[in-house]
Amino acid sequence: MNHEAIKELLYKMADDQLILGHRNSEWTGFGPLLEEDIAFSSMAQDKIGHSLALYTILHELGEQDPDTIAFTRNADQFHNTVFTELPNAEYDFSLIRHFLYDTSEALRFEILSQSSFEPLAQLAIKVRGELRYHTMHANTWIKQLGSATEESISKLQKSLEYALPYALGLFEPSLYESKLINEKVFEGEKALEEKWKKKVEEVIAQTQLQLPNWKTLTPHYGGRIGKHSEHLQPLLDEMSEVLRIDPTAEW
Amino acid sequence: MKSLDPRVNRLPLTGNTSPKVLLDQFGTFEVFVQAKAGKPFQHEGVVHAPNLEMSYLLAKETFTRRFTCVSIYVVDTRNVHVSVLTEDEDNAYNHVTEVASSGNKVSFEIFHLFKRGKQHQHAGTVEASNPNEALWLASKQLKTEKQVFNIWAIHTDDIRFTHQDDLDLWHTLPDKKFRDAAAYKGGDKLKSFLEELKK
């Protein structure tokens, strides 16, 4: 089995989870409702947990230990999409990102539950219930606010249009697509993208939101090969602050 | 007033106040949790939400993010029919009177409060034509030796249950011990810190 190809897949998944988990955790204490604050924080924590599980698989494949991978790399060594590192603005953007990202995440893990790479298949089965809640949460909120008031609909619409090109960056093809597909590790980004579009269309159709024609959108690529926005490094600096002050700290 | 948190930007106080619009807030929904398969559902508290489906979503994390459980359900507070609340040796069922059936029978879930200040527990289901008849039938079918201080009757169709497909929502909870305060081992950390100081 091709380890380079699998590592590439694991790194981009793990980095997406870590960076978005951190971004979403920035809402802790600031959520729009007490109950939603708790729910969004829990899901952010789940994402960090998923990144740990993926970094642990990487460690078993010979990479450094999870904390070293997570906290000591520079921005250009990260493989997350620019989509996940964009700063939070208002809650509408964070909800739209949560919806677009978690839909892709749940589908990716669903595909991976059939993977020939056993550790990933097992992880995919383990986190299925968590992801079911994440997508249930996202879909319910999008349906609620996407049909509620003129203000909520127009805010979500604006965020949706802003977010979509970045979200398409999730499916940036890697150098290893055919290897992963041939070895039955993963169906490939193209197949995932098609499933994702279908699911996004299905949920948006139940709201008063409008999806632009996919053909008019240009995906924002680059994150997978370390080309990031100016927003990633400050996030990494904040995330690794404690470790840099006291490398022996436990928390 | 400026916040110590740089992310908090507060609007300036203008000095103009006006009365708050009455009931300008979400309603409440009652949350019931099943700790283990086969155990009765128990009332755990309320969440605020705009509707039943949203309340289910918010209840799941508010009440089941920490302790292991297998299922939840929610109901609009306005759909909970409540008996009198009794004290000491007085059983709430002493105050339930016979009610004649009045039309089509539907299912009601019955809940008992066994101790003041504790939570209501699911006792069983009765088929009745209205909430008062449900309480009356419960007194015949579900009343036991145990002292009951309060009885709830909820029309089964008003409840948002967990779907069969969604029972895996709580599968990874046993792995989330880190959400317990005890997992931080604060006492141990403090102890080793104080020992470090003595050196």
Chai-1 contact restraints between the chains, C-beta under 6 A:
chainA,res_idxA,chainB,res_idxB,connection_type,confidence,min_distance_angstrom,max_distance_angstrom,comment,restraint_id
A,E35,B,V47,contact,1.0,0.0,6.0,A-B,restraint_1
A,E35,B,L58,contact,1.0,0.0,6.0,A-B,restraint_2
A,E35,B,T62,contact,1.0,0.0,6.0,A-B,restraint_3
A,I38,B,E61,contact,1.0,0.0,6.0,A-B,restraint_4
A,I38,B,T62,contact,1.0,0.0,6.0,A-B,restraint_5
A,A39,B,E61,contact,1.0,0.0,6.0,A-B,restraint_6
A,S42,B,E61,contact,1.0,0.0,6.0,A-B,restraint_7
A,S42,B,R65,contact,1.0,0.0,6.0,A-B,restraint_8
A,R128,B,D168,contact,1.0,0.0,6.0,A-B,restraint_9
A,G129,B,D168,contact,1.0,0.0,6.0,A-B,restraint_10
A,G129,B,L169,contact,1.0,0.0,6.0,A-B,restraint_11
A,G129,B,H171,contact,1.0,0.0,6.0,A-B,restraint_12
A,E130,B,T172,contact,1.0,0.0,6.0,A-B,restraint_13
A,Y133,B,L169,contact,1.0,0.0,6.0,A-B,restraint_14
A,H137,B,L57,contact,1.0,0.0,6.0,A-B,restraint_15
A,T140,B,E53,contact,1.0,0.0,6.0,A-B,restraint_16
A,T140,B,L57,contact,1.0,0.0,6.0,A-B,restraint_17
